[in-house]
Amino acid sequence: MRKFSLVLAALLVVASGAFAQVSIEPTIEVKASATFGVQLDEMTTGITNSAESNLTFTFTEEQTAEYGEGDVYGYIKLEDFKIELDSAADDATDNGALDVSVGAVTGKVMLGPAYIALDDATTGVNEAEAFALINQTLVGYISKTATTFTTEDTSDPGVAFGVALPDVATVEFGVASASDWTTPTTNDTNSYVMSIDAEITAVEATTIAVVSTMAFGDTSTADAGAPGTNNNPVGVGISAQYDMPMGDITASPVVGFDLTSEENAAGDALRDMEIGAGVKLSWAALGLDEDDDDHIDFLGQGGATDPENEEVTSGAYLGAVYTIDQQTKDEAVNSMTIRAGLFEDSGDDGLLPVVGAAFMVDYTSTFENKNVGQVAQSDLGIGVEVNADLGVVSPYAGFKYITEDMGDNTTTGTVDFATMNVGTDINVIPNTTFTVDYASGDLTLSGDGTYGNTYGYNNSSAAKLGVVTIKTEVSF
C-alpha cells in the first residue's frame, strides 16, 4: 500500500501545479489473450492464457531543460520520466507492480562555451566500427581496440571538461576510473583512463572524429602502472563521414582507424589496429524514426532473451573492417568482417508502400597463423524478413541461416543453424487480433528434434519442426 500511496501523492502534487514546467501524458494498455499451440517434434498440445495491464504516467519536458541565468549555471535534463503500474507483478510481494523510470538524466555545469559533464567519459577508441553503421550482427564483430580498458559500470563512469563551438567543433577532456572506492579490491590499484574526444564539423556535411585514450595506475604486474604498460593501454582513433543528400536519400561514406598499444607481461609492446570503411544510404529524411516492428526480429542484439532490444533506422548499409590483433612482438592474427544490411519500415512508412523488410549478410574470416596456433575460420550469417500491411491481413515471414567454421578447420568443425518463421495477423473484429504463427527450431538437425528454442534464437536449438500457435488477443 505504501507504494501506491506514493504514486497518489505524486499525482496530487502534479494536479496542484507544482510541475508547471512539464506536461503529463497518461497512457493505459490492457491485453488479454488465449493461445493454442502444437509442439510438432513431440506432438504436444496445450493452451496458454495471458492478461496484462499497464498504466503509465509520462512526465515530459515542455521546452527546455536549462535552468539558470547568464553564462555560468547548472544544467540538468530529464527525459522519459515515467511512473508505471503493471499487472505483471508478483501478487505476494508487489514486486513489479510499481516501476519508477528516471529515463535519461544529463547533468552539466555550463561555463559559457565550455562545460563540465558529470556523467560520461570516453574510455576506448572505436572509430573503425563506424564501418558497421548499424549495430546489429548475426555472426558478430567484436572490436579489439574498444575493450582494452574496462570499467565496472558499463556506462563508463567519469567526468569530462568540454568546449562546444557551434558548427566548428566539440572537444572533451575526460577521466574515468576502473571502479569506485566503495568495495575492497575493486580499484585498489587506482586504475584510471584519461581521454581526448573531439568531433569536428567545420567542413560542411563532414564530421571528423578524433579520440585518444591513455590508461594508467594498474600495477598488477611488476611495472609502475605507466601508460602503455601491461593493463594500461593507450590508443588513438579517427573517423570521417560525409553526408551527401540525393533527393529523399542521403549517402554517407565513412572511414575509420584505431590503434592501441599495450605491453604484455614480458614487456613487449603489442599493437592492435583496425581499419574500417563503409557507406550508408539513409531515407530517414522522410521523417522516419527508429522502428519497433513486432515482426522484425533477427536484427535484435538481445538474442534469445530480448531479440528486439536494438532499434534500427531505415536505410541500406555496406561496410568492412580489417583487424590486426598482435599476439607476440613478431606475430599477429588478422581478420576481416564484411556486413551488408537493408531495413525498410513496415507499412507505408518507408520508401516502399505496404511492405516492410529487413535483410542482412554478415561475414567474418580469421586468417591462419600457425605460429600462434590460429587456424583459419570463416563464419557466415544470412537473414531476411518481410511483412506486409494489407489491412485486414498482415502476413510476415523470416528466415535465418548461420554457419560457423565454413572450412571445417577447428576442433569443433562446421556448425550450421537454420530457422524460419511464417505467420499472419488477422484483424476482422475491432480491438481483436488473430495470429496464426509457425516458428521452426533448427532445420539443419540430422535426426528428430525435441523441445527447444524456436525462431529468434541465433545459435542452436534441440527443436527441429518447432511450434505452431493460434492466438486470439483483445487489447486497447
C-alpha positions as CSV (number, residue, x, y, z in Angstrom):
1,M,0.0,0.0,0.0
2,R,2.9,2.4,0.7
3,K,4.0,2.3,-3.0
4,F,0.5,3.2,-4.2
5,S,0.3,5.9,-1.7
6,L,3.5,7.4,-3.0
7,V,2.0,7.3,-6.5
8,L,-1.2,9.0,-5.4
9,A,0.9,11.7,-3.6
10,A,2.9,12.3,-6.7
11,L,-0.2,12.8,-8.8
12,L,-1.7,15.2,-6.3
13,V,1.4,17.3,-6.4
14,V,1.2,17.4,-10.2
15,A,-2.5,18.3,-10.0
16,S,-1.7,21.2,-7.6
17,G,0.5,22.8,-10.3
18,A,3.9,22.1,-8.8
19,F,5.1,20.7,-12.1
20,A,4.3,23.8,-14.1
21,Q,7.2,23.1,-16.5
22,V,6.1,19.6,-17.5
23,S,3.1,18.0,-19.2
24,I,1.7,14.7,-18.2
25,E,0.8,12.0,-20.8
26,P,-1.1,9.2,-19.1
27,T,-1.5,6.0,-21.2
28,I,-3.1,2.7,-20.4
29,E,-2.7,-0.6,-22.2
30,V,-4.7,-3.7,-21.5
31,K,-4.3,-7.1,-23.2
32,A,-5.9,-10.5,-22.8
33,S,-5.1,-13.5,-25.0
34,A,-5.5,-17.2,-25.3
35,T,-3.1,-19.2,-27.4
36,F,-3.4,-22.8,-28.6
37,G,0.0,-24.4,-29.6
38,V,1.3,-27.6,-31.1
39,Q,4.9,-28.7,-30.5
40,L,5.5,-30.5,-33.8
41,D,8.6,-32.5,-32.7
42,E,6.8,-34.2,-29.8
43,M,3.2,-33.5,-31.0
44,T,2.4,-31.9,-27.6
45,T,-0.6,-29.6,-27.5
46,G,-1.9,-27.1,-25.0
47,I,-3.4,-23.7,-24.2
48,T,-1.9,-20.7,-22.5
49,N,-3.6,-17.6,-21.2
50,S,-2.2,-14.1,-20.7
51,A,-3.7,-10.9,-19.2
52,E,-1.7,-7.7,-18.8
53,S,-2.5,-4.1,-17.9
54,N,-0.2,-1.2,-17.8
55,L,-0.9,2.4,-16.6
56,T,1.9,4.8,-17.3
57,F,2.3,8.5,-16.4
58,T,5.0,10.1,-18.5
59,F,6.4,13.4,-17.5
60,T,8.0,15.2,-20.4
61,E,9.8,18.5,-20.6
62,E,7.8,21.1,-22.5
63,Q,10.5,23.3,-23.8
64,T,13.9,23.4,-22.2
65,A,15.9,21.7,-19.5
66,E,18.2,24.6,-18.8
67,Y,17.6,26.4,-15.6
68,G,19.8,29.4,-14.8
69,E,20.8,32.8,-15.9
70,G,23.9,34.2,-17.5
71,D,26.7,32.2,-18.9
72,V,27.5,30.1,-15.8
73,Y,24.9,27.9,-14.3
74,G,23.9,24.3,-13.6
75,Y,22.2,22.3,-16.4
76,I,20.0,19.3,-15.8
77,K,18.0,17.4,-18.4
78,L,15.5,14.7,-17.5
79,E,14.0,12.5,-20.3
80,D,11.3,9.9,-20.2
81,F,10.5,10.1,-16.5
82,K,7.7,7.6,-16.0
83,I,5.6,6.0,-13.3
84,E,4.1,2.6,-14.3
85,L,1.5,0.4,-12.6
86,D,1.9,-3.0,-14.1
87,S,-0.3,-6.1,-13.6
88,A,2.6,-8.4,-14.4
89,A,3.6,-8.2,-10.8
90,D,4.2,-10.7,-8.0
91,D,0.9,-10.7,-6.1
92,A,2.6,-11.9,-2.9
93,T,5.3,-9.3,-2.8
94,D,4.1,-6.5,-5.1
95,N,7.4,-6.6,-6.9
96,G,7.0,-5.1,-10.3
97,A,3.6,-3.5,-9.5
98,L,5.2,-0.1,-9.4
99,D,8.0,1.0,-11.6
100,V,9.5,4.5,-11.5
101,S,11.7,5.0,-14.5
102,V,14.0,8.0,-14.4
103,G,15.0,7.6,-18.1
104,A,18.0,9.6,-19.1
105,V,19.5,12.2,-16.8
106,T,22.1,14.6,-18.1
107,G,24.0,16.8,-15.7
108,K,26.4,19.6,-16.6
109,V,27.9,22.7,-15.3
110,M,27.8,25.3,-18.0
111,L,30.7,27.7,-18.3
112,G,29.8,29.8,-21.3
113,P,31.0,27.8,-24.4
114,A,32.6,25.3,-22.0
115,Y,31.0,22.7,-19.7
116,I,31.7,20.0,-17.2
117,A,29.8,16.8,-17.9
118,L,29.0,14.9,-14.7
119,D,28.0,11.5,-16.1
120,D,30.2,10.5,-19.0
121,A,33.8,10.0,-20.2
122,T,35.4,8.2,-23.1
123,T,37.3,5.0,-22.2
124,G,38.3,3.4,-25.5
125,V,38.9,4.0,-29.2
126,N,36.3,2.5,-31.6
127,E,36.2,4.7,-34.7
128,A,36.9,1.8,-37.0
129,E,33.5,0.3,-36.1
130,A,31.9,3.2,-37.9
131,F,32.1,0.9,-40.9
132,A,29.1,-1.0,-39.5
133,L,26.8,2.0,-39.4
134,I,24.3,-0.4,-37.7
135,N,24.9,-2.3,-34.5
136,Q,23.1,-5.5,-35.4
137,T,25.1,-8.7,-36.0
138,L,24.4,-12.3,-36.9
139,V,27.9,-13.9,-36.6
140,G,29.5,-11.0,-34.7
141,Y,32.3,-8.5,-34.9
142,I,34.0,-7.6,-31.6
143,S,36.3,-4.6,-31.6
144,K,39.8,-5.4,-30.5
145,T,40.5,-1.8,-29.5
146,A,37.4,-0.6,-27.8
147,T,37.5,-3.1,-25.0
148,T,41.1,-2.6,-23.9
149,F,40.2,-0.6,-20.8
150,T,37.1,-1.8,-19.0
151,T,35.1,-0.2,-16.2
152,E,32.9,-1.9,-13.7
153,D,30.0,0.2,-14.8
154,T,29.0,-0.4,-18.5
155,S,28.1,3.3,-18.7
156,D,31.8,4.3,-18.5
157,P,31.5,6.4,-15.3
158,G,33.6,9.5,-15.2
159,V,33.7,13.3,-15.8
160,A,34.7,15.4,-18.7
161,F,35.5,19.0,-19.4
162,G,34.3,20.1,-22.8
163,V,34.2,23.1,-25.1
164,A,31.5,23.4,-27.7
165,L,31.9,25.8,-30.6
166,P,28.7,25.6,-32.8
167,D,29.3,24.5,-36.4
168,V,33.0,24.2,-35.7
169,A,33.9,21.5,-33.1
170,T,33.2,19.9,-29.7
171,V,36.2,18.8,-27.7
172,E,36.1,16.9,-24.4
173,F,38.9,16.0,-22.0
174,G,37.7,13.1,-19.8
175,V,38.8,10.9,-16.9
176,A,37.2,7.7,-15.7
177,S,38.2,5.1,-13.1
178,A,38.0,1.3,-13.4
179,S,35.7,1.2,-10.4
180,D,34.9,3.3,-7.3
181,W,36.2,3.3,-3.8
182,T,33.3,1.5,-2.0
183,T,34.2,-2.1,-2.4
184,P,37.6,-3.6,-1.3
185,T,40.0,-4.6,-4.1
186,T,37.7,-3.3,-6.9
187,N,40.1,-0.4,-7.7
188,D,42.9,-0.9,-5.2
189,T,45.4,-0.3,-8.0
190,N,43.8,3.2,-8.6
191,S,43.4,2.5,-12.3
192,Y,42.2,5.4,-14.5
193,V,41.9,6.4,-18.1
194,M,42.3,9.9,-19.5
195,S,40.9,10.8,-22.9
196,I,40.5,13.5,-25.6
197,D,37.4,13.1,-27.7
198,A,36.8,15.7,-30.5
199,E,34.1,16.0,-33.1
200,I,34.9,18.5,-35.9
201,T,32.1,19.8,-38.0
202,A,33.8,22.9,-39.5
203,V,33.6,21.5,-43.1
204,E,30.0,21.4,-44.4
205,A,28.4,18.0,-44.4
206,T,31.5,16.4,-43.0
207,T,32.1,15.0,-39.5
208,I,35.6,14.2,-38.3
209,A,36.1,12.4,-35.0
210,V,39.4,12.1,-33.2
211,V,39.8,10.1,-30.0
212,S,42.8,9.5,-27.8
213,T,42.9,7.5,-24.6
214,M,45.6,6.8,-22.0
215,A,45.2,4.4,-19.1
216,F,47.5,4.3,-16.1
217,G,47.7,3.2,-12.5
218,D,47.2,-0.6,-12.8
219,T,50.3,-2.2,-11.2
220,S,49.1,-5.8,-11.4
221,T,52.4,-6.8,-12.9
222,A,55.9,-5.6,-12.0
223,D,55.7,-2.2,-13.6
224,A,55.0,1.3,-12.4
225,G,51.5,1.5,-13.9
226,A,52.7,3.9,-16.6
227,P,50.7,4.4,-19.8
228,G,51.4,1.7,-22.3
229,T,52.4,-0.9,-19.8
230,N,50.5,-4.1,-19.1
231,N,46.8,-3.4,-18.4
232,N,47.4,0.3,-19.1
233,P,46.7,0.6,-22.8
234,V,47.0,3.8,-24.9
235,G,45.0,4.3,-28.1
236,V,44.1,6.7,-30.8
237,G,41.2,6.6,-33.3
238,I,40.0,8.8,-36.2
239,S,37.0,8.6,-38.5
240,A,35.4,10.8,-41.1
241,Q,31.9,10.8,-42.5
242,Y,30.5,12.8,-45.4
243,D,26.7,13.2,-45.8
244,M,25.6,13.8,-49.4
245,P,21.9,14.5,-50.0
246,M,20.4,12.8,-53.0
247,G,16.8,13.8,-53.1
248,D,15.0,11.9,-50.3
249,I,18.0,9.7,-49.8
250,T,21.3,10.7,-48.1
251,A,24.5,8.8,-49.0
252,S,27.1,8.8,-46.2
253,P,30.5,7.2,-46.9
254,V,32.7,6.7,-43.8
255,V,36.2,5.6,-42.9
256,G,37.8,4.9,-39.6
257,F,41.0,3.8,-38.0
258,D,42.0,2.7,-34.5
259,L,45.4,1.9,-32.9
260,T,46.1,0.7,-29.4
261,S,49.3,-0.3,-27.7
262,E,49.9,-2.2,-24.5
263,E,52.9,-4.2,-23.1
264,N,52.5,-7.9,-22.4
265,A,53.8,-9.5,-19.2
266,A,57.2,-9.9,-20.8
267,G,57.4,-6.1,-21.5
268,D,56.9,-6.4,-25.3
269,A,54.7,-3.6,-26.8
270,L,51.8,-5.2,-28.6
271,R,49.8,-3.0,-31.1
272,D,46.3,-3.8,-32.3
273,M,45.0,-2.0,-35.4
274,E,41.6,-1.8,-37.1
275,I,40.7,-0.1,-40.4
276,G,37.1,0.2,-41.4
277,A,35.2,1.7,-44.4
278,G,31.6,1.7,-45.4
279,V,28.7,3.6,-46.9
280,K,25.1,4.2,-45.7
281,L,22.1,5.1,-47.8
282,S,19.5,6.6,-45.5
283,W,16.0,7.6,-46.2
284,A,15.3,8.8,-42.6
285,A,14.9,12.3,-44.2
286,L,11.4,11.2,-45.0
287,G,10.6,11.7,-41.3
288,L,11.2,8.1,-40.2
289,D,12.2,7.2,-36.7
290,E,13.6,4.1,-35.1
291,D,11.4,1.1,-35.7
292,D,9.7,-1.1,-33.2
293,D,8.1,-3.5,-35.6
294,D,7.0,-6.7,-33.8
295,H,7.9,-8.8,-36.8
296,I,11.4,-7.6,-37.5
297,D,13.3,-9.9,-35.2
298,F,16.7,-11.1,-36.3
299,L,18.3,-7.7,-36.3
300,G,17.9,-7.6,-32.5
301,Q,21.1,-7.6,-30.4
302,G,19.3,-9.0,-27.4
303,G,19.5,-12.6,-28.8
304,A,17.4,-15.3,-27.2
305,T,16.2,-13.3,-24.2
306,D,15.4,-9.9,-25.9
307,P,15.5,-10.2,-29.7
308,E,14.0,-6.7,-30.3
309,N,16.4,-4.8,-28.0
310,E,18.1,-2.9,-30.7
311,E,16.4,-0.1,-32.8
312,V,17.3,0.5,-36.4
313,T,16.7,3.3,-38.9
314,S,15.5,2.7,-42.4
315,G,18.4,2.5,-44.9
316,A,20.9,0.3,-46.7
317,Y,24.4,-0.4,-45.4
318,L,27.6,-1.9,-46.7
319,G,31.0,-1.9,-44.9
320,A,34.1,-3.8,-44.0
321,V,36.7,-3.8,-41.2
322,Y,40.2,-5.3,-41.2
323,T,41.7,-6.2,-37.8
324,I,45.4,-6.8,-36.8
325,D,45.4,-8.4,-33.4
326,Q,49.0,-8.7,-32.3
327,Q,49.7,-11.8,-30.2
328,T,53.5,-11.6,-29.8
329,K,56.1,-8.9,-30.7
330,D,56.5,-10.7,-34.1
331,E,53.1,-12.4,-34.8
332,A,49.6,-11.2,-35.2
333,V,46.1,-12.7,-36.0
334,N,44.4,-10.9,-38.9
335,S,40.7,-10.9,-39.6
336,M,38.2,-9.4,-41.9
337,T,34.5,-8.6,-41.3
338,I,32.1,-7.6,-44.1
339,R,28.5,-6.6,-43.4
340,A,25.6,-5.6,-45.7
341,G,22.2,-4.7,-44.5
342,L,18.8,-3.3,-45.5
343,F,16.0,-2.1,-43.4
344,E,12.7,-0.8,-44.6
345,D,10.0,0.5,-42.3
346,S,6.7,-1.5,-42.3
347,G,3.5,-0.4,-44.0
348,D,3.6,2.9,-45.9
349,D,6.2,4.5,-43.6
350,G,9.2,3.6,-45.8
351,L,10.2,4.1,-49.4
352,L,8.0,1.1,-50.5
353,P,4.3,1.1,-49.9
354,V,2.6,-1.7,-47.9
355,V,5.9,-3.7,-47.5
356,G,8.4,-3.8,-44.6
357,A,11.6,-5.7,-44.8
358,A,15.0,-6.5,-43.3
359,F,18.0,-8.2,-44.9
360,M,21.5,-8.8,-43.6
361,V,24.6,-10.6,-44.7
362,D,27.3,-10.8,-42.0
363,Y,30.7,-12.5,-42.8
364,T,33.8,-12.7,-40.8
365,S,37.1,-14.5,-41.6
366,T,40.0,-15.1,-39.3
367,F,43.2,-15.9,-41.2
368,E,45.6,-18.8,-40.3
369,N,48.7,-18.1,-38.3
370,K,50.3,-21.4,-37.2
371,N,53.0,-19.7,-35.2
372,V,50.5,-18.6,-32.6
373,G,48.1,-21.6,-33.0
374,Q,45.5,-19.8,-35.1
375,V,43.7,-21.8,-37.7
376,A,41.6,-20.3,-40.4
377,Q,37.9,-19.8,-39.6
378,S,35.1,-18.2,-41.6
379,D,31.6,-17.6,-40.3
380,L,28.6,-16.5,-42.3
381,G,25.2,-15.3,-41.3
382,I,22.2,-14.5,-43.6
383,G,18.9,-13.2,-42.5
384,V,15.8,-11.9,-44.4
385,E,12.4,-10.8,-43.1
386,V,9.4,-9.3,-44.8
387,N,6.0,-8.2,-43.8
388,A,3.0,-6.5,-45.4
389,D,0.2,-4.4,-44.2
390,L,-2.8,-5.4,-46.3
391,G,-5.4,-4.0,-43.9
392,V,-7.4,-7.0,-42.7
393,V,-4.5,-9.4,-43.1
394,S,-0.9,-8.7,-42.3
395,P,1.4,-11.6,-43.3
396,Y,5.0,-11.9,-42.3
397,A,7.9,-14.3,-42.9
398,G,11.5,-14.7,-41.9
399,F,14.5,-17.0,-42.5
400,K,17.9,-17.0,-40.8
401,Y,20.9,-19.2,-41.7
402,I,24.2,-19.2,-39.8
403,T,27.3,-21.4,-40.4
404,E,30.4,-21.3,-38.3
405,D,33.8,-22.6,-39.4
406,M,32.8,-23.0,-43.0
407,G,36.1,-24.6,-43.9
408,D,35.8,-27.3,-41.1
409,N,39.2,-26.2,-39.7
410,T,38.6,-26.1,-36.0
411,T,38.3,-28.9,-33.5
412,T,34.5,-28.3,-33.3
413,G,34.1,-28.4,-37.1
414,T,31.4,-26.7,-39.1
415,V,28.3,-25.8,-37.2
416,D,25.1,-24.9,-39.1
417,F,21.9,-23.3,-37.8
418,A,18.8,-22.5,-39.9
419,T,15.4,-21.4,-38.7
420,M,12.3,-19.9,-40.2
421,N,9.1,-18.1,-39.2
422,V,5.9,-17.5,-41.1
423,G,2.5,-16.2,-40.0
424,T,-0.1,-13.6,-40.3
425,D,-2.1,-11.2,-38.1
426,I,-5.9,-11.0,-38.9
427,N,-7.9,-8.0,-37.9
428,V,-11.6,-8.5,-38.6
429,I,-13.1,-7.6,-35.2
430,P,-12.4,-4.2,-33.6
431,N,-9.7,-4.4,-30.8
432,T,-9.1,-8.0,-31.7
433,T,-6.1,-9.7,-33.4
434,F,-6.0,-13.3,-34.5
435,T,-2.4,-14.6,-35.2
436,V,-1.5,-17.8,-36.9
437,D,2.2,-18.5,-36.5
438,Y,4.8,-21.2,-37.3
439,A,8.3,-20.9,-35.8
440,S,10.8,-23.7,-36.6
441,G,13.7,-24.9,-34.5
442,D,17.0,-25.8,-36.1
443,L,16.1,-27.1,-39.5
444,T,19.7,-28.5,-40.1
445,L,19.3,-31.2,-37.4
446,S,20.0,-34.6,-38.9
447,G,17.8,-36.6,-36.7
448,D,14.5,-35.9,-34.9
449,G,14.1,-32.9,-32.8
450,T,12.6,-32.4,-29.3
451,Y,11.7,-29.4,-27.1
452,G,13.9,-26.4,-27.8
453,N,14.2,-22.8,-28.9
454,T,12.4,-21.6,-32.0
455,Y,12.9,-18.7,-34.4
456,G,14.5,-15.7,-32.7
457,Y,17.5,-17.5,-31.3
458,N,20.8,-17.1,-33.0
459,N,22.8,-20.2,-32.2
460,S,21.2,-23.6,-31.8
461,S,18.1,-25.5,-30.8
462,A,17.1,-29.0,-29.8
463,A,13.8,-28.5,-31.7
464,K,13.6,-29.1,-35.4
465,L,10.0,-28.8,-36.7
466,G,9.2,-26.2,-34.0
467,V,5.8,-24.9,-32.9
468,V,2.5,-23.8,-34.5
469,T,0.4,-21.4,-32.5
470,I,-3.1,-19.9,-32.9
471,K,-3.5,-16.8,-30.8
472,T,-6.5,-14.5,-30.1
473,E,-5.8,-11.2,-28.4
474,V,-8.1,-8.4,-27.3
475,S,-6.5,-5.1,-26.4
476,F,-6.9,-1.4,-26.2
